[in-house]
Amino acid sequence: MRIQIACVVLVAAITVPAAGQVDPALSSLTLTASTGSIAMPPGGIVLVTAVTSLPVSTVEGYAFGRPVRFWPDAERTRWMALVAAGLDAKPGPNTVTMSAASTTAKAAASLTLRVEPKRFETRRLKVDPQFVNPPASEIERVLREQKEMAAIFAEVTPVRLWHGAFEMPVPGEATSSFGRLSVLNGESRGRHQGADFRAVTGTPVQAPNAGRVALAADLYFSGNTVILDHGLGMFSLFAHFSKISVQTGAMVARGDVLGESGATGRVTGPHLHWALRLGPASVDPIALVAAVAPIADEH
């Protein structure tokens, strides 16, 4: 799946010479920033490109109250990053600030992204009551698993493990929209933080891109679950497997089979749930597929 998105240059750069430089002509540094789109819904994600006039050692960024992590090309003059608006992002403008540094100079730039209002649908489901209000005997397990997952998502691998396009983990279209309010047995249980795919029990689930298996375990709510660490703070979570085929700590490539779809955990029938995290932000995984399409041929 590829979606071509025209790149729009948004902001010029500001050059700040470093102290003690000898020849300004050798240390002149500029930074420009661009993105495929300046508008995004809550849970949206965009690819930001920063271009420097000279090779630099670092490009750092900040947006939506959290760091933006850039990765370079071979020449270290073109840096890219994924910027996400979490599901809880408020409508309105948000500034992405960037700074680049070489051994002799620094440069800064910024661009503005706009979070657009979106009205999410509501879905009403009937599930086993124990998955709405867990019995006392399961509370300790639920809390332990929540703590374990929070620790996984808080650990940032400092290098990017994925490259090129993200592929869908199973054939077919997503059947449940990201952000939809879930009402389970008449009780509100928050918004759907992922995409669901129709997949009969036993359908092979493939890794959408490379990563390290951060968790492969049976969890109370999500059943047999696999979490992939893609690096730079990005994680994919796949839930409700009937069978897990990987082990925690294993490295996987795009297309490797993680397991088979099923109906374990809190479900109404066989399907695959794919959730995406970028730092603390819950992101629509379908939006990620589109966002990285411009670099689908990257190796």
N, C-alpha and C positions, 0 to 999 in steps of 0.2 A: 504494500500500500504506500503510494507516494503522493504527496500534495505539494505542488510547487508554490512557494510563497515569495513574492518579491521583497527584496531587502530595502528598507527605508532608512536613509541616514537621518538621524534626528538631532545630533548635538555636535558642535565643534568643541575643540579641546582647549585647555588652559595649560600652558607650559610653566613649570616652576623649576628654575635651575637649582641644582644642588650646591651647597656651600663648598667653596674651595676649588671649583672647577677652573681649569687653566684656559681652555679654548672653547668659548661659547659655541663656535661653529661645529665643534665635534660633539657637543653635549646637548644640542637642541633636540628636544623631544616633544612630539605632539601625540595626542590620543583622541580618536574619534570613536563614536559608538553608534550602533545601528541594531534594528530588530525587525523581524518580519511583520509584526503587528504591534500597535500601541494600545490596543483594546483587548481586554480579557475578562471572562466571567470569574466569579469566585470558584476556586479550584482549577483555574486555567494556568497555562504554562507557556512561556515564550523562550526562544533562543536569542540571546544577545551576543553580538559580535563586537569586540573592541580591537581596533587596529592602531598600532603605534608606528611612528616614523623610523624608529630604530629598534633593534632587539632589546628586550627588557627582561629582567630577572623575575618580576612578579607583576601581576595585575590583580588587584583586590577590589571587591565590591560590597555593597550593602543595599538591601531593599526589604520592604515589609518588616522592618525591625530585626532582620537577621542577615548573616553573611551571605554573599553570593560568591560561589567558588568557580573560578575560571581555569581553563586548561589551554595550553599553547599549541601552535603548530610547530613544525621542525625549526623554522627560522625565528620563532619567539617574537614575531611581529603581529600575529593574528591570534587573538585569544577569544574563546567562546565560553558561555555559561548559560545554564538554564535558570530562569527566574520564575517562581511560582507564586500565585496568589492563593493562599489557603482557602478552604471552604468557608471559613469565618471572615474572610476579607470584606471590609465595608466598601460600598461603591464610592468612587471618586479617584482623584489623581494620586499616584504614588511615585516618588522619585527613586531612581536607581543611581547611586553614586559610584564612581569608579576612580581608581588611581593606579598609575603605572610607575615603575621605578627601574632605572638602569643604574649603573655604577656612578654616573655623573649627573643625572637629572631626574626630575619627577614631572609627571603630568597628571591632570585630573579632568574628568568629564562627567556629565550626568545626562540622563534622559528620563522622560516621564511616561509611565504606563497608566492607563486608565482602567479601573475595575468597573465594569458595567453592571447595573442591577440585573438580577435574574430571578424569576419566580420558579421555584422548584416544585415538582409534583409531589403528591402524597400517595403512598401505597399502603394498603391495609392487608395484613397477613394473619393467618391462624397458624400458630406453631405450638409445639409441645410446651405446656406451661413452665416446665423446669428451665427452659431457655429464655423465659421472660423474667422470672424471679427464681434464681437458683436456690435450691434447698440449702439449709444451714450446713449440711455435710459437704457441700461443694464450694462454699464461700472461700475457704482457705486456698483451694486450688485456683479459683478464679483470680483472686488477688495476687497469688504467686505468678501466674501466667501474665497478668497485666504488668507486673513489675519487670519480669524477664523481657517482655517485648519492648517496654520503655527503655530498658538498658541497651537493647540491640539498636533501636532507632537513634539513640543518643551517641553511639559510637561512630565517628566519621572516619572512613578509610580515606587517607589523604591523596590517593591517586584514583583516576578514572579507570574502571574495569571494563566498561562497555564501549563499543565503537559501532558506527554506522546506524542503520535503520533498526527500529524496534518493530518486531513482528507480533501479530496476534498469537496468544498462546494456544488457542484452539480454533478450528474453522468456524465460520459463521459470524453474524453480527452480535453486538452486545444487546441484551434484552432488558436490562434494567439501568436507568439513567443514574449517573453520578449525582449525588446531592439530594436525591429524592428522600423526603421525610418518611421514615418507617414507623407505622403504627402496628404494634404486635399485640394481638389479642385485646385490642382496644386501648393499649397503653403506648404513648409516644416513647420511642427509643432512639431518638436522634436521626441524623441524616446518613444516607447510604454513602459510605466513603470508598466507593469502588465501582467497578462495572461487572455485571453478571453475564455469563454466556451460556446458552443452551448447550449441554453436553451430556449425552447419555453416559451412564456408569461404564467406566472402562475406556473412555476417550483419552488418548495420550495428550498430556499437557506439556507443551514445549516452552523452554526458556525464551522469552521475547528478546533477550540480549544476554551478553556475558555477565557473570558475576560470581560471587562466592556464596555458598549456602550458609546463611547465618543461623537458620533454624529449620529443622525438619522434625516435626513432632505432632502428637495428637493434643489439641487444645480444646478446652470446654466449649467455647462458642463457635469457633471456626473449624472444628473437627481436625482431620489430618491436614496439616498446614506446612507450607514451605515459604520461607522468607529468603529472598536473594538480595545481597548487598552489591549494588552496581558501582559503588565508589562515590566519593565526593558528596556523601550524605544522601544518596538516593537509594531507595529500597522498593522492591516489589514483594507483595504478599499474595499468595495463592491459597485458597481455602476449599475445604469440603472434599478433598481427595478420598477416593476409595483405597488407593494404594500409593505410597510414597516410594520413589525409586532412587533417591539421593540421600546422602548423609550430611549432617552438619559439618562444615569445614571444607567440603568439596568445591572445586572450581568447575563451573559449567560454561559452555559456549552457547551462543544463540542457536536454537533448534534442538538442543539436548533435551531429552525427555526427563521431566521432573517427577512424574507419576501419572496416575490415571484419575480422571474426574469421578465424582461420586456424590453422596448425600450425607456426609458425616457432619456432626455439629448442628447448629441452628439453621435448618433448611426446611423448605416445603417440597423439595424434590431434587433430583440430580441436576447439578449445574457447576460451573466454575466461577468463583469470585476472584477478581484481580483488583487489588488495591495498590496505590502508589504513594510513597512518602518522599518528599524532598525536604530534608531537615524536619522541622515540626509541622510542615504544611501537608495536608491531605490533598492530593492532586488527581484529577481525572486522567486515568491511564490512556484513554482514547485520545485526549488532547496531547499527551506526550508523543504518541505515534506521529501525529501531524507536525508537532513542533520540530522534531529532529529530521523530518523528511528532506530539508535542504542539504543535509550532510549524510544522506543515506549511503553514498558511495565511499564514505570515508573508511580508511583501513587503519 
